[in-house]
Amino acid sequence: MQIEIHSINDIKIAEVILEGIVINRAEDGFDLLANLYYQDFDKIILHEKNITPDFFDLKNGMAGELLQKFSNYRIPLAIVGDFTKYKSKSMIDFIYESNKGRHINFVPTVSEAIKVLSNP
């Protein structure tokens, strides 16, 4: 796993760069969060392709469990991907509601993730 560092306005953002899946279970996400937190990153960018598709099935509770960890530790997260393929009303609503807040955002590009995360 490679970490690309984006520093904007004294904010240190980690972008996880990896071809495969880094998060298969909620615990993997917590491990990633802890690892980056202890490296003094303020915020995290993760790509949709690095998260198991199970995350996007809200019935299993994985998304809620993982995103709650990020909220509890006050580490904002931007997930970059094409979310138009998700057609379930619950997932569409979940993304919409998440994007209204400041801790978890689903965005189409890395530049949009940096823009969202660089706001104080």
C-alpha positions as CSV (number, residue, x, y, z in Angstrom):
1,M,0.0,0.0,0.0
2,Q,1.3,3.4,-0.9
3,I,0.2,6.7,0.7
4,E,0.2,9.9,-1.3
5,I,0.4,12.9,0.9
6,H,-1.6,16.1,0.2
7,S,-0.8,19.0,2.4
8,I,-3.3,21.9,2.1
9,N,-3.4,24.8,4.6
10,D,-1.5,22.9,7.3
11,I,-3.9,19.9,6.8
12,K,-2.2,16.6,6.2
13,I,-4.4,14.3,4.0
14,A,-3.5,10.7,3.2
15,E,-4.6,9.2,-0.1
16,V,-4.5,5.4,-0.1
17,I,-3.1,4.2,-3.4
18,L,-3.5,0.5,-4.0
19,E,-4.8,-1.7,-6.9
20,G,-6.6,-4.3,-4.7
21,I,-9.0,-4.2,-1.9
22,V,-7.7,-2.9,1.4
23,I,-11.0,-3.0,3.3
24,N,-12.7,-6.4,3.4
25,R,-14.2,-6.0,6.8
26,A,-15.0,-3.1,9.1
27,E,-11.9,-4.1,11.2
28,D,-9.7,-3.5,8.2
29,G,-11.0,0.0,8.0
30,F,-10.3,0.6,11.7
31,D,-6.8,-0.7,11.3
32,L,-6.2,1.6,8.4
33,L,-7.7,4.5,10.4
34,A,-5.4,3.8,13.4
35,N,-2.3,3.3,11.2
36,L,-2.8,6.7,9.4
37,Y,-3.9,8.4,12.6
38,Y,-0.6,7.5,14.3
39,Q,1.2,8.8,11.3
40,D,-0.3,12.2,12.1
41,F,-2.7,12.4,9.1
42,D,-5.6,14.7,9.7
43,K,-7.9,13.3,6.9
44,I,-8.1,10.3,4.6
45,I,-8.9,9.7,0.9
46,L,-9.9,6.2,0.0
47,H,-10.9,4.9,-3.4
48,E,-14.1,2.9,-3.9
49,K,-12.2,0.2,-5.7
50,N,-10.2,-0.4,-2.5
51,I,-13.4,-1.3,-0.5
52,T,-15.2,-4.6,-0.7
53,P,-18.5,-4.4,-2.6
54,D,-20.2,-5.6,0.6
55,F,-19.6,-2.2,2.1
56,F,-22.2,-0.8,-0.4
57,D,-24.8,-3.3,0.8
58,L,-26.3,-1.4,3.8
59,K,-28.1,-4.5,5.0
60,N,-25.0,-6.0,6.5
61,G,-24.1,-2.9,8.6
62,M,-20.5,-2.7,7.5
63,A,-20.7,0.8,6.1
64,G,-22.4,2.2,9.2
65,E,-19.9,0.4,11.6
66,L,-16.9,1.6,9.7
67,L,-18.0,5.2,9.1
68,Q,-19.0,5.4,12.8
69,K,-15.3,4.7,13.7
70,F,-14.1,7.5,11.5
71,S,-16.7,9.9,13.0
72,N,-15.8,8.8,16.6
73,Y,-12.1,9.5,16.0
74,R,-13.0,12.7,14.2
75,I,-11.0,11.7,11.1
76,P,-12.8,13.0,8.0
77,L,-12.9,10.5,5.1
78,A,-13.6,11.0,1.4
79,I,-14.4,8.0,-0.7
80,V,-13.7,8.6,-4.4
81,G,-15.6,6.7,-7.0
82,D,-18.5,6.5,-9.4
83,F,-21.5,6.1,-7.1
84,T,-24.1,6.5,-9.8
85,K,-24.1,2.7,-10.3
86,Y,-25.8,2.2,-6.9
87,K,-29.5,2.1,-7.5
88,S,-30.9,1.2,-4.1
89,K,-32.8,4.0,-2.5
90,S,-31.2,3.3,0.9
91,M,-27.6,3.6,-0.6
92,I,-28.5,6.8,-2.5
93,D,-30.0,8.3,0.7
94,F,-27.0,7.2,2.7
95,I,-24.6,8.9,0.3
96,Y,-26.7,12.0,0.2
97,E,-26.9,12.3,3.9
98,S,-23.2,11.6,4.4
99,N,-22.3,14.3,1.9
100,K,-24.4,16.8,3.9
101,G,-22.0,16.4,6.9
102,R,-18.4,17.1,7.3
103,H,-16.9,13.7,8.3
104,I,-17.8,11.3,5.5
105,N,-18.1,12.3,1.8
106,F,-18.6,10.3,-1.4
107,V,-17.1,12.3,-4.3
108,P,-16.3,11.5,-7.9
109,T,-12.6,12.7,-8.1
110,V,-9.5,13.1,-6.0
111,S,-9.5,16.8,-6.6
112,E,-13.1,17.1,-5.2
113,A,-12.0,15.0,-2.2
114,I,-9.1,17.4,-1.5
115,K,-11.4,20.3,-1.9
116,V,-13.9,18.9,0.5
117,L,-11.3,17.8,3.1
118,S,-9.3,21.0,2.9
119,N,-12.1,23.1,4.3
120,P,-11.6,23.7,8.0
